[in-house]
Amino acid sequence: MSDVSAVKAALKSQLIETPSWGYGNSGTRFKVFAQPGIPRDPFEKLADAAQVHRYTGVAPKVSLHIPWDRVEDYTALTRHAEDLGLRIGAINSNVFQDDDFRLGSVTHPDPTVRRKATDHLLECVDIMDATGSPDLKLWFSDGTNYPGQDDIASRQDRLADALAEVYERLGDDQRMLLEYKLFEPAFYATDVPDWGTSYAHCLKLGPKAQVVVDTGHHAPGTNIEFIVAFLLREGKLGAFDFNSRFYADDDLMAGAADPFQLFRIMHEVVKNGGLKAESNVNFMLDQCHNIEAKIPAVIRSVTNVQEATAKALLIDTESLAAAQRSGDVLAANGALMDAFNTDVRPLLAEVREELGLHRDPFAAYLASGNQERIAAERVGGEQAGWGA
């Protein structure tokens, strides 16, 4: 896309959804690190998300996590979001932190436990109804640690039954987004370990079920952009969980570990229509900012995704296609590398100015004094955290 005005229009239209848990305390399995100014309830999480949107202009949606974000009045929470210029995004279920789910949730051998897990998923659909959320996001820690621990095929049957029941509960304008994870906390066999398993279940369920691609949930060396291109081709890419990893599911800032991979992913998104509104691809972040300040880290992730998108939009697609048709390997690769090596920060600064925003969201937020203000105001109460 060589038309600069078209590139700018595409960048202005892209929306990035931030996670409520990204504003709370988090850490590794060994420790959760507390920071000053952390939100004490979902209302304060939304206030922090509003800061990200205020300075980036492209992050109006916030994912919620149940029960971490459970409140008595979801209408009030939704109204609070709207007052802040936000709206509720995906509702994320949690069937991995209850003692009853030690051997699995919807795939547990005990039907009583499976019922408990499925009822929680149905509760999340009720919350979708109350908040206007369009997406139910499902991730299951279910799996086994030892050969022979449980029957692999039977667990797939149980998973399919639960998904089918929840799918039938969805409204006409609601979706089920099924995430996958290679391993952890199940180390022998995870019940939804890869995109193929998620795709197979979604295909059987129907058009309202789509796959979530988490960029940290793959074996080393996995070609994630191939998965993205394939799912877009099949109309089954529902959302991303953008983060970075060096070793496993590190949940670091998007683009921090491998910005070239993020660029390659966004190239496939742009080329295959994933930026168009009708594709309905949700660009979500899924991150835990363990040692860095939360709001600035989320801002950095948002701008990293924007930079990768801008570079992908600047690829000379005509030259690329011509090189591909003629088998000119070096020219084809060069078309990508030229775009990747372009400094798009001035372009994005122009886009922000045209939107009435500061050219540098990160610097503008740091200069605002908000970080110091919330540290002083949010004293007392229980800080939000993901409970590890």
QUISULTA-V732431 format. One record per residue. N is the residue number from 1. RES is the residue in one small letter. SS is DSSP state (h for helix, s for strand, l for the rest). PSI is psi in whole degrees, 0 to 359 (* if undefined). Layout:
n->{N,N}
res->{RES,RES}
ss->{SS,SS}
psi->{PSI,PSI}
This chain:
n->{1,2,3,4,5,6,7,8,9,10,11,12,13,14,15,16,17,18,19,20,21,22,23,24,25,26,27,28,29,30,31,32,33,34,35,36,37,38,39,40,41,42,43,44,45,46,47,48,49,50,51,52,53,54,55,56,57,58,59,60,61,62,63,64,65,66,67,68,69,70,71,72,73,74,75,76,77,78,79,80,81,82,83,84,85,86,87,88,89,90,91,92,93,94,95,96,97,98,99,100,101,102,103,104,105,106,107,108,109,110,111,112,113,114,115,116,117,118,119,120,121,122,123,124,125,126,127,128,129,130,131,132,133,134,135,136,137,138,139,140,141,142,143,144,145,146,147,148,149,150,151,152,153,154,155,156,157,158,159,160,161,162,163,164,165,166,167,168,169,170,171,172,173,174,175,176,177,178,179,180,181,182,183,184,185,186,187,188,189,190,191,192,193,194,195,196,197,198,199,200,201,202,203,204,205,206,207,208,209,210,211,212,213,214,215,216,217,218,219,220,221,222,223,224,225,226,227,228,229,230,231,232,233,234,235,236,237,238,239,240,241,242,243,244,245,246,247,248,249,250,251,252,253,254,255,256,257,258,259,260,261,262,263,264,265,266,267,268,269,270,271,272,273,274,275,276,277,278,279,280,281,282,283,284,285,286,287,288,289,290,291,292,293,294,295,296,297,298,299,300,301,302,303,304,305,306,307,308,309,310,311,312,313,314,315,316,317,318,319,320,321,322,323,324,325,326,327,328,329,330,331,332,333,334,335,336,337,338,339,340,341,342,343,344,345,346,347,348,349,350,351,352,353,354,355,356,357,358,359,360,361,362,363,364,365,366,367,368,369,370,371,372,373,374,375,376,377,378,379,380,381,382,383,384,385,386,387,388}
res->{m,s,d,v,s,a,v,k,a,a,l,k,s,q,l,i,e,t,p,s,w,g,y,g,n,s,g,t,r,f,k,v,f,a,q,p,g,i,p,r,d,p,f,e,k,l,a,d,a,a,q,v,h,r,y,t,g,v,a,p,k,v,s,l,h,i,p,w,d,r,v,e,d,y,t,a,l,t,r,h,a,e,d,l,g,l,r,i,g,a,i,n,s,n,v,f,q,d,d,d,f,r,l,g,s,v,t,h,p,d,p,t,v,r,r,k,a,t,d,h,l,l,e,c,v,d,i,m,d,a,t,g,s,p,d,l,k,l,w,f,s,d,g,t,n,y,p,g,q,d,d,i,a,s,r,q,d,r,l,a,d,a,l,a,e,v,y,e,r,l,g,d,d,q,r,m,l,l,e,y,k,l,f,e,p,a,f,y,a,t,d,v,p,d,w,g,t,s,y,a,h,c,l,k,l,g,p,k,a,q,v,v,v,d,t,g,h,h,a,p,g,t,n,i,e,f,i,v,a,f,l,l,r,e,g,k,l,g,a,f,d,f,n,s,r,f,y,a,d,d,d,l,m,a,g,a,a,d,p,f,q,l,f,r,i,m,h,e,v,v,k,n,g,g,l,k,a,e,s,n,v,n,f,m,l,d,q,c,h,n,i,e,a,k,i,p,a,v,i,r,s,v,t,n,v,q,e,a,t,a,k,a,l,l,i,d,t,e,s,l,a,a,a,q,r,s,g,d,v,l,a,a,n,g,a,l,m,d,a,f,n,t,d,v,r,p,l,l,a,e,v,r,e,e,l,g,l,h,r,d,p,f,a,a,y,l,a,s,g,n,q,e,r,i,a,a,e,r,v,g,g,e,q,a,g,w,g,a}
ss->{l,l,l,h,h,h,h,h,h,h,h,h,h,l,l,s,s,s,s,h,h,h,h,l,s,s,s,l,l,l,l,s,s,l,l,l,l,l,l,l,l,h,h,h,h,h,h,h,h,h,h,h,h,h,h,h,l,l,l,l,s,s,s,s,s,l,l,l,l,l,l,l,l,h,h,h,h,h,h,h,h,h,h,l,l,l,s,s,s,s,s,s,l,l,l,l,l,l,h,h,h,l,l,l,l,l,l,l,l,l,h,h,h,h,h,h,h,h,h,h,h,h,h,h,h,h,h,h,h,h,h,l,l,l,s,s,s,s,l,l,l,l,s,s,l,l,l,l,l,l,l,h,h,h,h,h,h,h,h,h,h,h,h,h,h,h,h,h,h,l,l,l,l,l,s,s,s,s,l,l,l,l,l,l,l,l,l,l,s,s,l,l,l,l,h,h,h,h,h,h,h,h,h,h,h,l,l,l,s,s,s,s,s,s,l,l,l,l,l,l,l,l,l,h,h,h,h,h,h,h,h,h,h,h,l,l,s,s,s,s,s,s,l,s,l,l,l,l,l,l,l,s,l,l,l,l,l,l,h,h,h,h,h,h,h,h,h,h,h,h,h,l,l,l,l,l,h,h,h,l,l,s,s,s,s,l,l,l,l,l,l,l,l,h,h,h,h,h,h,h,h,h,h,h,h,h,h,h,h,h,h,h,h,l,l,l,h,h,h,h,h,h,h,h,h,h,l,l,h,h,h,h,h,h,h,h,h,h,h,h,l,l,l,l,h,h,h,h,h,h,h,h,h,h,l,l,l,l,l,l,h,h,h,h,h,h,h,h,l,h,h,h,h,h,h,h,h,l,l,l,l,l,l,l,s,l,l,l}
psi->{106,345,112,322,323,322,315,318,319,320,323,333,342,132,140,128,130,153,135,322,343,346,355,177,141,174,204,185,347,328,147,127,126,146,152,145,10,142,149,355,171,332,319,330,318,324,321,320,325,329,318,315,324,321,339,329,2,16,62,354,142,125,140,156,125,125,3,327,24,134,165,327,99,336,320,321,319,318,321,317,315,322,333,3,21,172,157,130,228,146,119,131,164,100,42,5,15,138,329,341,21,324,16,167,272,349,8,145,334,120,334,318,319,321,318,316,315,323,324,319,321,325,321,325,322,320,324,315,319,332,349,15,138,346,134,118,125,127,132,129,0,140,190,155,343,144,134,354,321,167,121,314,321,323,325,323,316,318,314,320,315,315,320,320,317,321,318,336,341,147,174,329,22,151,158,125,116,115,164,163,131,314,173,120,353,130,343,305,114,140,331,81,344,172,330,319,315,315,317,316,317,321,319,325,314,187,340,3,126,165,142,128,109,121,354,3,45,156,148,139,357,134,91,327,332,316,316,313,318,313,323,319,324,358,29,11,109,323,162,152,99,128,177,154,150,325,313,232,72,337,40,173,140,134,2,321,319,78,334,322,317,319,316,321,313,333,314,324,310,312,328,20,13,344,345,144,324,342,333,31,129,120,91,151,143,96,153,111,93,318,353,157,140,302,312,326,320,319,316,319,316,314,329,319,319,318,317,321,316,317,319,324,339,358,134,90,329,315,322,312,320,318,321,319,325,357,23,92,314,320,321,313,323,325,321,316,324,316,317,325,1,134,105,1,319,322,314,327,320,317,315,319,319,337,2,24,167,147,330,95,321,310,322,319,314,326,348,338,1,323,318,324,312,330,324,325,325,65,133,166,181,123,147,146,165,9,19,*}
